[in-house]
C-alpha cells in the first residue's frame, strides 16, 4: 500500500473553495483502479492547515490520478489562489498491525 500525504496552508478565506474542489474531485477517485480511500483533516492547532491522506494500491494508480485533467486544473487553481504553501509526501507502508 502507498499513502499520499498532502499538507497545505490555505489563503485566508479559501477553506470553503478548497472543500468545494475536493468534493468535486472525490467521485473521480473512485473511478481509478488502485485507489483505496481518502480522508481530509483540519488541524486543531493551526486553523489554516489541512491534511489529505489517500491510500493507493500502486504507483500506476497515483500516476493516473496525477494525469487527470480536472485534477490538474484544480491543482493550478490551488497554486494560484488557494494555498499559501503545500507539501506532498508519497509513503510506502512497510508494516501493518490490526486490533483483530
Buried (B, 14 or more C-beta within 10 A) or exposed (E): EBBBEBBBBBBEEBBEBBBEBBEEBEEBBEEBEBBBEBEBEEEEEEEBBBBBBBBBBEEEBBEBBEEBEEBEEBBEBBEEEBBEEBEEEEEEEEEEEEEE
